[in-house]
Amino acid sequence: MKTSVILRFVILGLLWLGLVGYILTHTPFTPYIAFVIVASAIIIFVPMYKKYIKK
């Protein structure tokens, strides 16, 4: 895997983790919040996985 692809995963992962941390610290945890976090991870990381890793 190229360094640029790894860097993309790291940057998006850190940004996603930061936003999830912000959500978790500013809202009460509910099943809806859990759904939003899981859905956002799927929306962000599955297409990247399919494009760069599963060639």
Biopython code that builds the backbone (N, CA, C, O; Angstrom):
import numpy as np
from Bio.PDB.StructureBuilder import StructureBuilder

atoms = [
    (1, "MET", "N", (0.840, -1.170, 0.000)),
    (1, "MET", "CA", (0.000, 0.000, 0.000)),
    (1, "MET", "C", (0.890, 1.240, 0.000)),
    (1, "MET", "O", (1.912, 1.285, 0.686)),
    (2, "LYS", "N", (0.491, 2.235, -0.773)),
    (2, "LYS", "CA", (1.270, 3.471, -0.875)),
    (2, "LYS", "C", (1.187, 4.291, 0.411)),
    (2, "LYS", "O", (0.237, 4.182, 1.186)),
    (3, "THR", "N", (2.186, 5.092, 0.601)),
    (3, "THR", "CA", (2.226, 5.974, 1.769)),
    (3, "THR", "C", (1.082, 6.972, 1.726)),
    (3, "THR", "O", (0.523, 7.310, 2.770)),
    (4, "SER", "N", (0.720, 7.453, 0.539)),
    (4, "SER", "CA", (-0.358, 8.430, 0.433)),
    (4, "SER", "C", (-1.698, 7.828, 0.857)),
    (4, "SER", "O", (-2.523, 8.518, 1.455)),
    (5, "VAL", "N", (-1.918, 6.562, 0.555)),
    (5, "VAL", "CA", (-3.164, 5.904, 0.954)),
    (5, "VAL", "C", (-3.206, 5.748, 2.469)),
    (5, "VAL", "O", (-4.241, 5.991, 3.089)),
    (6, "ILE", "N", (-2.109, 5.354, 3.056)),
    (6, "ILE", "CA", (-2.037, 5.219, 4.511)),
    (6, "ILE", "C", (-2.285, 6.571, 5.171)),
    (6, "ILE", "O", (-2.995, 6.658, 6.173)),
    (7, "LEU", "N", (-1.704, 7.615, 4.611)),
    (7, "LEU", "CA", (-1.885, 8.956, 5.155)),
    (7, "LEU", "C", (-3.345, 9.390, 5.070)),
    (7, "LEU", "O", (-3.851, 10.027, 5.994)),
    (8, "ARG", "N", (-4.029, 9.056, 3.976)),
    (8, "ARG", "CA", (-5.457, 9.379, 3.849)),
    (8, "ARG", "C", (-6.270, 8.681, 4.926)),
    (8, "ARG", "O", (-7.133, 9.294, 5.554)),
    (9, "PHE", "N", (-5.995, 7.398, 5.140)),
    (9, "PHE", "CA", (-6.708, 6.657, 6.175)),
    (9, "PHE", "C", (-6.453, 7.262, 7.549)),
    (9, "PHE", "O", (-7.381, 7.399, 8.346)),
    (10, "VAL", "N", (-5.227, 7.620, 7.830)),
    (10, "VAL", "CA", (-4.883, 8.180, 9.148)),
    (10, "VAL", "C", (-5.563, 9.529, 9.353)),
    (10, "VAL", "O", (-6.140, 9.774, 10.412)),
    (11, "ILE", "N", (-5.504, 10.403, 8.354)),
    (11, "ILE", "CA", (-6.110, 11.728, 8.497)),
    (11, "ILE", "C", (-7.622, 11.617, 8.668)),
    (11, "ILE", "O", (-8.192, 12.239, 9.564)),
    (12, "LEU", "N", (-8.272, 10.832, 7.817)),
    (12, "LEU", "CA", (-9.719, 10.670, 7.952)),
    (12, "LEU", "C", (-10.090, 9.969, 9.258)),
    (12, "LEU", "O", (-11.096, 10.311, 9.879)),
    (13, "GLY", "N", (-9.293, 9.003, 9.673)),
    (13, "GLY", "CA", (-9.553, 8.317, 10.930)),
    (13, "GLY", "C", (-9.450, 9.252, 12.115)),
    (13, "GLY", "O", (-10.299, 9.217, 13.006)),
    (14, "LEU", "N", (-8.429, 10.083, 12.139)),
    (14, "LEU", "CA", (-8.270, 11.031, 13.249)),
    (14, "LEU", "C", (-9.386, 12.069, 13.250)),
    (14, "LEU", "O", (-9.901, 12.429, 14.309)),
    (15, "LEU", "N", (-9.756, 12.547, 12.078)),
    (15, "LEU", "CA", (-10.850, 13.509, 11.983)),
    (15, "LEU", "C", (-12.158, 12.874, 12.454)),
    (15, "LEU", "O", (-12.921, 13.490, 13.199)),
    (16, "TRP", "N", (-12.410, 11.654, 12.020)),
    (16, "TRP", "CA", (-13.625, 10.950, 12.426)),
    (16, "TRP", "C", (-13.633, 10.712, 13.943)),
    (16, "TRP", "O", (-14.647, 10.933, 14.605)),
    (17, "LEU", "N", (-12.514, 10.268, 14.479)),
    (17, "LEU", "CA", (-12.431, 10.047, 15.930)),
    (17, "LEU", "C", (-12.648, 11.346, 16.714)),
    (17, "LEU", "O", (-13.296, 11.345, 17.760)),
    (18, "GLY", "N", (-12.108, 12.435, 16.206)),
    (18, "GLY", "CA", (-12.309, 13.725, 16.858)),
    (18, "GLY", "C", (-13.767, 14.134, 16.871)),
    (18, "GLY", "O", (-14.275, 14.617, 17.882)),
    (19, "LEU", "N", (-14.440, 13.941, 15.747)),
    (19, "LEU", "CA", (-15.852, 14.293, 15.676)),
    (19, "LEU", "C", (-16.705, 13.374, 16.549)),
    (19, "LEU", "O", (-17.659, 13.829, 17.179)),
    (20, "VAL", "N", (-16.371, 12.096, 16.588)),
    (20, "VAL", "CA", (-17.095, 11.164, 17.461)),
    (20, "VAL", "C", (-16.868, 11.545, 18.926)),
    (20, "VAL", "O", (-17.800, 11.522, 19.730)),
    (21, "GLY", "N", (-15.649, 11.889, 19.261)),
    (21, "GLY", "CA", (-15.372, 12.333, 20.624)),
    (21, "GLY", "C", (-16.157, 13.579, 20.989)),
    (21, "GLY", "O", (-16.656, 13.701, 22.108)),
    (22, "TYR", "N", (-16.264, 14.494, 20.055)),
    (22, "TYR", "CA", (-17.047, 15.710, 20.289)),
    (22, "TYR", "C", (-18.514, 15.373, 20.513)),
    (22, "TYR", "O", (-19.146, 15.909, 21.424)),
    (23, "ILE", "N", (-19.056, 14.488, 19.684)),
    (23, "ILE", "CA", (-20.457, 14.082, 19.838)),
    (23, "ILE", "C", (-20.675, 13.426, 21.200)),
    (23, "ILE", "O", (-21.649, 13.725, 21.891)),
    (24, "LEU", "N", (-19.769, 12.538, 21.578)),
    (24, "LEU", "CA", (-19.948, 11.808, 22.835)),
    (24, "LEU", "C", (-19.815, 12.692, 24.070)),
    (24, "LEU", "O", (-20.430, 12.412, 25.099)),
    (25, "THR", "N", (-19.019, 13.754, 23.979)),
    (25, "THR", "CA", (-18.854, 14.616, 25.146)),
    (25, "THR", "C", (-19.944, 15.676, 25.255)),
    (25, "THR", "O", (-20.156, 16.225, 26.337)),
    (26, "HIS", "N", (-20.638, 15.973, 24.167)),
    (26, "HIS", "CA", (-21.630, 17.048, 24.192)),
    (26, "HIS", "C", (-23.080, 16.575, 24.103)),
    (26, "HIS", "O", (-23.994, 17.396, 24.180)),
    (27, "THR", "N", (-23.305, 15.297, 23.947)),
    (27, "THR", "CA", (-24.678, 14.791, 23.895)),
    (27, "THR", "C", (-24.774, 13.541, 24.766)),
    (27, "THR", "O", (-23.789, 12.823, 24.941)),
    (28, "PRO", "N", (-25.936, 13.290, 25.297)),
    (28, "PRO", "CA", (-26.103, 12.035, 26.051)),
    (28, "PRO", "C", (-26.095, 10.850, 25.088)),
    (28, "PRO", "O", (-26.589, 10.943, 23.965)),
    (29, "PHE", "N", (-25.530, 9.743, 25.541)),
    (29, "PHE", "CA", (-25.428, 8.564, 24.689)),
    (29, "PHE", "C", (-26.780, 7.867, 24.614)),
    (29, "PHE", "O", (-27.338, 7.456, 25.631)),
    (30, "THR", "N", (-27.288, 7.741, 23.413)),
    (30, "THR", "CA", (-28.564, 7.058, 23.167)),
    (30, "THR", "C", (-28.359, 6.064, 22.030)),
    (30, "THR", "O", (-27.332, 6.108, 21.353)),
    (31, "PRO", "N", (-29.310, 5.176, 21.813)),
    (31, "PRO", "CA", (-29.185, 4.264, 20.663)),
    (31, "PRO", "C", (-29.091, 5.015, 19.332)),
    (31, "PRO", "O", (-28.416, 4.563, 18.407)),
    (32, "TYR", "N", (-29.761, 6.147, 19.243)),
    (32, "TYR", "CA", (-29.674, 6.949, 18.009)),
    (32, "TYR", "C", (-28.246, 7.448, 17.776)),
    (32, "TYR", "O", (-27.750, 7.414, 16.649)),
    (33, "ILE", "N", (-27.597, 7.905, 18.823)),
    (33, "ILE", "CA", (-26.207, 8.378, 18.709)),
    (33, "ILE", "C", (-25.302, 7.229, 18.300)),
    (33, "ILE", "O", (-24.406, 7.413, 17.475)),
    (34, "ALA", "N", (-25.520, 6.054, 18.859)),
    (34, "ALA", "CA", (-24.729, 4.884, 18.471)),
    (34, "ALA", "C", (-24.936, 4.571, 16.990)),
    (34, "ALA", "O", (-23.981, 4.256, 16.281)),
    (35, "PHE", "N", (-26.181, 4.657, 16.525)),
    (35, "PHE", "CA", (-26.466, 4.428, 15.108)),
    (35, "PHE", "C", (-25.756, 5.449, 14.230)),
    (35, "PHE", "O", (-25.188, 5.091, 13.198)),
    (36, "VAL", "N", (-25.783, 6.703, 14.625)),
    (36, "VAL", "CA", (-25.124, 7.755, 13.854)),
    (36, "VAL", "C", (-23.629, 7.495, 13.757)),
    (36, "VAL", "O", (-23.042, 7.676, 12.691)),
    (37, "ILE", "N", (-23.007, 7.076, 14.841)),
    (37, "ILE", "CA", (-21.565, 6.814, 14.842)),
    (37, "ILE", "C", (-21.228, 5.637, 13.942)),
    (37, "ILE", "O", (-20.288, 5.711, 13.151)),
    (38, "VAL", "N", (-21.981, 4.558, 14.052)),
    (38, "VAL", "CA", (-21.722, 3.381, 13.214)),
    (38, "VAL", "C", (-21.986, 3.693, 11.745)),
    (38, "VAL", "O", (-21.201, 3.309, 10.877)),
    (39, "ALA", "N", (-23.085, 4.386, 11.464)),
    (39, "ALA", "CA", (-23.413, 4.720, 10.081)),
    (39, "ALA", "C", (-22.358, 5.633, 9.472)),
    (39, "ALA", "O", (-21.998, 5.464, 8.307)),
    (40, "SER", "N", (-21.862, 6.588, 10.230)),
    (40, "SER", "CA", (-20.840, 7.484, 9.700)),
    (40, "SER", "C", (-19.542, 6.737, 9.428)),
    (40, "SER", "O", (-18.849, 7.034, 8.455)),
    (41, "ALA", "N", (-19.208, 5.775, 10.272)),
    (41, "ALA", "CA", (-18.003, 4.979, 10.025)),
    (41, "ALA", "C", (-18.150, 4.166, 8.741)),
    (41, "ALA", "O", (-17.210, 4.061, 7.954)),
    (42, "ILE", "N", (-19.333, 3.596, 8.537)),
    (42, "ILE", "CA", (-19.560, 2.816, 7.320)),
    (42, "ILE", "C", (-19.488, 3.713, 6.094)),
    (42, "ILE", "O", (-18.879, 3.344, 5.090)),
    (43, "ILE", "N", (-20.103, 4.885, 6.165)),
    (43, "ILE", "CA", (-20.111, 5.806, 5.028)),
    (43, "ILE", "C", (-18.705, 6.279, 4.693)),
    (43, "ILE", "O", (-18.387, 6.466, 3.519)),
    (44, "ILE", "N", (-17.870, 6.473, 5.681)),
    (44, "ILE", "CA", (-16.523, 6.999, 5.440)),
    (44, "ILE", "C", (-15.536, 5.905, 5.046)),
    (44, "ILE", "O", (-14.792, 6.067, 4.079)),
    (45, "PHE", "N", (-15.520, 4.795, 5.780)),
    (45, "PHE", "CA", (-14.429, 3.843, 5.616)),
    (45, "PHE", "C", (-14.681, 2.711, 4.630)),
    (45, "PHE", "O", (-13.722, 2.196, 4.055)),
    (46, "VAL", "N", (-15.910, 2.305, 4.412)),
    (46, "VAL", "CA", (-16.165, 1.202, 3.479)),
    (46, "VAL", "C", (-15.796, 1.564, 2.038)),
    (46, "VAL", "O", (-15.135, 0.766, 1.375)),
    (47, "PRO", "N", (-16.196, 2.733, 1.526)),
    (47, "PRO", "CA", (-15.774, 3.070, 0.159)),
    (47, "PRO", "C", (-14.251, 3.169, -0.001)),
    (47, "PRO", "O", (-13.702, 2.779, -1.031)),
    (48, "MET", "N", (-13.584, 3.689, 1.020)),
    (48, "MET", "CA", (-12.119, 3.768, 0.938)),
    (48, "MET", "C", (-11.510, 2.373, 0.939)),
    (48, "MET", "O", (-10.562, 2.105, 0.200)),
    (49, "TYR", "N", (-12.051, 1.491, 1.764)),
    (49, "TYR", "CA", (-11.551, 0.120, 1.807)),
    (49, "TYR", "C", (-11.726, -0.542, 0.443)),
    (49, "TYR", "O", (-10.809, -1.187, -0.065)),
    (50, "LYS", "N", (-12.905, -0.378, -0.141)),
    (50, "LYS", "CA", (-13.169, -0.996, -1.436)),
    (50, "LYS", "C", (-12.264, -0.437, -2.525)),
    (50, "LYS", "O", (-11.822, -1.175, -3.406)),
    (51, "LYS", "N", (-11.987, 0.862, -2.471)),
    (51, "LYS", "CA", (-11.190, 1.488, -3.523)),
    (51, "LYS", "C", (-9.702, 1.180, -3.397)),
    (51, "LYS", "O", (-9.046, 0.889, -4.397)),
    (52, "TYR", "N", (-9.169, 1.239, -2.195)),
    (52, "TYR", "CA", (-7.719, 1.169, -2.038)),
    (52, "TYR", "C", (-7.185, -0.182, -1.582)),
    (52, "TYR", "O", (-6.042, -0.513, -1.896)),
    (53, "ILE", "N", (-7.955, -0.965, -0.862)),
    (53, "ILE", "CA", (-7.421, -2.193, -0.292)),
    (53, "ILE", "C", (-7.925, -3.416, -1.030)),
    (53, "ILE", "O", (-7.159, -4.350, -1.264)),
    (54, "LYS", "N", (-9.190, -3.434, -1.401)),
    (54, "LYS", "CA", (-9.785, -4.644, -1.964)),
    (54, "LYS", "C", (-9.630, -4.717, -3.478)),
    (54, "LYS", "O", (-10.336, -5.507, -4.104)),
    (55, "LYS", "N", (-8.789, -3.977, -4.075)),
    (55, "LYS", "CA", (-8.616, -3.942, -5.535)),
    (55, "LYS", "C", (-8.752, -5.292, -6.098)),
    (55, "LYS", "O", (-8.639, -5.470, -7.310)),
]
sb = StructureBuilder()
sb.init_structure("model")
sb.init_model(0)
sb.init_chain("A")
sb.init_seg("    ")
for serial, (resi, resn, name, xyz) in enumerate(atoms, 1):
    if name == "N":
        sb.init_residue(resn, " ", resi, " ")
    sb.init_atom(name, np.array(xyz, "f"), 0.0, 1.0, " ", f" {name:<3s}", serial, name[0])
structure = sb.get_structure()
